[in-house]
Amino acid sequence: MKFDIITIFPKIFDSYFNESIIKRAQQKKLVKINIHNLRKYTTDLHKTIDDRPYGGGFGMVLMVEPIYKAIKKIKNINKKTKVILMSPKGKKFNQKMAMRFSKLDQLIIISGRYEGVDERVAKHIADEEVSIGKYILTGGEVPAMVIVDAITRLIPGVIKKGSLIEESFSSFSKEYPQYTRPEKIKIDNKERRVPKVLLSGNHGKIKEWKKKLTENTR
């Protein structure tokens, strides 16, 4: 799968995408991540990508023209492609959406900045507006990384299949508690132990324990 991210701060992505699982997924050619500097799609000497909002107001708004040019250059019309705009007023991103996007050949992500993006991008260029939560960030770069991370781990071969099966069982947001060694440890002078059922070796009882805990969180 190919990710194309449009941003005015391309270096933000360097560290995160060059570590751990996402790095290995790229090395194995399971995903390809391209970062596009929006300023490269401008035509003026100053590489202007924003301007004052019509009707007044604080801050600057990203202009539609360079974004449109970037999409026209990047988008592969012969593949299963979607263009999403990261926006606090977009649809709430969730695991179901991640799974839907993971079936694509290409996902283009527009990272907003400043006071927002010209509304014509949302209405006439992007296929969907997507939000990672009801709060305001300084830009769409961190949300873009969240999207790429969530989708990448669903691509076959990126992580162990068993991990995805367990997540499906626990309905993603209803994870059961997990423990590792040591079996017991003192925290603030009180002994804290791993639940006995997890030490029993009885896989049937362990499965029932996990199921009970996840059902209680619904």
VOGU-3710 file (C-alpha; in Angstrom, 3 decimals, decimal comma):
1> mkfdiitifp> 0,000/0,000/0,000  1,142/3,513/-0,754  0,689/6,517/1,542  1,176/10,044/0,213  1,179/12,785/2,835  0,943/16,461/1,900  2,418/18,838/4,476  4,341/22,079/4,891  6,607/20,489/7,516  7,966/17,310/5,885
11> kifdsyfnes> 10,760/16,703/8,421  8,213/16,091/11,197  7,711/12,563/9,873  11,366/11,534/9,656  11,819/10,040/13,114  8,504/8,238/13,562  8,418/6,557/10,171  12,023/5,391/10,472  11,589/3,338/13,626  10,140/0,003/14,677
21> iikraqqkkl> 7,278/-1,711/12,832  6,673/1,015/10,253  10,346/1,055/9,298  10,354/-2,729/8,842  7,137/-2,608/6,814  8,805/-0,178/4,406  11,982/-2,258/4,215  9,885/-5,319/3,350  8,095/-3,221/0,712  4,710/-3,904/2,291
31> vkinihnlrk> 4,024/-0,165/2,440  5,515/2,890/0,772  5,327/6,294/2,461  5,959/9,456/0,460  6,067/12,889/2,106  5,250/15,813/-0,187  6,234/19,382/0,641  3,261/21,564/-0,309  5,551/24,491/-1,099  6,858/22,592/-4,131
41> yttdlhktid> 3,455/23,015/-5,726  3,476/26,821/-5,628  4,402/29,127/-8,517  5,390/32,404/-6,855  8,859/33,433/-5,709  7,978/33,220/-2,005  6,316/29,770/-2,326  3,127/31,033/-0,712  0,793/28,356/0,600  -1,533/30,427/2,832
51> drpygggfgm> -3,430/33,721/2,858  -5,795/35,779/4,999  -9,372/34,489/5,267  -12,140/36,233/3,346  -14,589/37,924/5,686  -11,922/38,616/8,287  -10,735/36,580/11,225  -7,519/35,581/12,944  -4,697/33,599/11,423  -4,029/32,296/7,947
61> vlmvepiyka> -5,761/29,679/5,793  -4,060/27,153/3,520  -4,817/27,969/-0,118  -6,689/25,577/-2,381  -4,511/25,963/-5,509  -1,253/24,331/-4,325  -3,208/21,499/-2,687  -5,137/20,894/-5,909  -1,900/20,832/-7,922  -0,347/18,387/-5,472
71> ikkikninkk> -3,307/16,019/-5,670  -3,351/16,132/-9,472  0,331/15,203/-9,516  0,211/12,507/-6,828  -3,109/10,738/-7,373  -3,061/7,492/-9,344  -6,420/7,391/-11,098  -5,870/3,773/-12,143  -5,685/2,497/-8,551  -8,059/2,236/-5,603
81> tkvilmspkg> -7,306/5,637/-4,111  -8,819/7,941/-1,507  -7,939/11,502/-0,562  -8,566/12,440/3,067  -8,260/15,811/4,755  -7,270/15,790/8,417  -9,767/18,089/10,105  -11,213/18,460/13,634  -14,693/18,576/12,072  -14,220/15,342/10,156
91> kkfnqkmamr> -15,537/11,837/10,766  -14,065/10,205/13,872  -11,295/7,797/12,916  -11,733/4,298/14,317  -10,613/0,723/13,718  -13,417/0,064/11,246  -12,250/3,013/9,141  -8,640/1,819/9,400  -9,663/-1,590/8,072  -11,582/0,013/5,206
101> fskldqliii> -8,614/2,182/4,239  -6,225/-0,801/4,444  -7,959/-2,282/1,377  -6,856/0,659/-0,777  -3,865/0,837/-3,101  -3,170/4,477/-2,264  -4,204/6,832/0,537  -3,449/10,532/0,139  -3,509/12,499/3,404  -3,710/16,300/3,490
111> sgryegvder> -2,261/17,746/6,702  -3,831/21,083/7,580  -2,115/23,932/9,433  -2,743/27,393/10,876  -6,429/28,381/11,077  -7,535/25,740/8,622  -7,814/24,859/4,950  -9,844/26,535/2,204  -13,259/24,833/2,397  -13,153/24,018/-1,320
121> vakhiadeev> -10,546/21,366/-0,506  -13,026/19,541/1,731  -15,947/19,989/-0,664  -14,359/19,396/-4,051  -10,960/17,688/-3,668  -10,937/15,393/-0,629  -13,121/12,289/-0,533  -13,474/12,452/3,243  -12,641/14,679/6,199  -11,192/12,657/9,069
131> sigkyiltgg> -10,582/13,548/12,715  -8,702/11,610/15,405  -10,661/13,283/18,210  -12,593/16,282/19,471  -9,658/18,536/20,203  -7,529/21,040/18,308  -3,903/20,362/17,389  -1,387/22,707/15,783  -1,552/20,753/12,550  -2,559/17,571/10,778
141> evpamvivda> 0,856/15,907/10,853  0,382/13,982/14,111  -3,096/12,787/13,036  -1,598/11,696/9,703  0,959/9,585/11,580  -1,847/8,027/13,636  -3,711/7,091/10,448  -0,638/5,576/8,792  0,281/3,628/11,939  -3,198/2,170/12,443
151> itrlipgvik> -3,511/1,115/8,793  0,039/-0,188/8,340  -0,283/-2,774/11,098  -3,348/-4,198/9,292  -1,426/-4,872/6,085  -0,769/-8,627/5,756  2,770/-9,494/6,797  3,417/-6,374/8,874  2,695/-7,940/12,278  1,917/-11,451/13,489
161> kgslieesfs> -1,523/-12,656/12,484  -2,228/-13,870/16,021  -1,991/-10,336/17,374  -4,750/-9,161/15,034  -6,949/-12,131/15,977  -6,613/-11,283/19,672  -7,494/-7,661/18,985  -10,566/-8,737/17,035  -11,636/-10,889/19,999  -11,275/-7,992/22,403
171> sfskeypqyt> -13,090/-5,530/20,123  -10,026/-3,259/20,035  -11,111/-0,765/22,691  -12,056/-3,474/25,209  -8,604/-4,883/25,888  -8,122/-7,280/28,795  -5,315/-6,610/31,332  -1,934/-8,106/30,477  0,939/-9,129/32,768  4,537/-10,321/32,463
181> rpekikidnk> 7,380/-11,314/34,812  7,958/-11,035/37,721  5,007/-12,952/39,133  4,949/-10,748/42,233  6,423/-7,355/43,069  6,150/-4,820/45,887  4,740/-1,437/44,910  4,518/1,132/47,719  5,160/-1,665/50,247  2,227/-3,731/48,978
191> errvpkvlls> 2,672/-7,016/47,155  1,092/-6,983/43,698  0,659/-10,362/42,020  -0,260/-11,688/38,599  -3,808/-13,173/38,633  -3,643/-16,892/39,470  -5,670/-17,913/36,429  -2,889/-16,700/34,127  -0,427/-19,003/35,902  -2,719/-22,028/35,813
201> gnhgkikewk> -1,825/-23,284/32,335  -5,543/-23,901/31,758  -6,126/-22,185/28,417  -9,883/-22,665/28,602  -10,103/-20,834/31,920  -7,727/-18,125/30,702  -9,864/-17,549/27,607  -13,000/-17,352/29,740  -11,280/-14,857/32,089  -10,326/-12,620/29,148
211> kkltentr> -13,811/-12,845/27,662  -15,464/-11,953/30,967  -13,262/-8,887/31,432  -13,859/-7,561/27,919  -17,632/-8,073/28,244  -17,622/-6,088/31,495  -16,159/-3,049/29,686  -18,993/-2,779/27,179
//
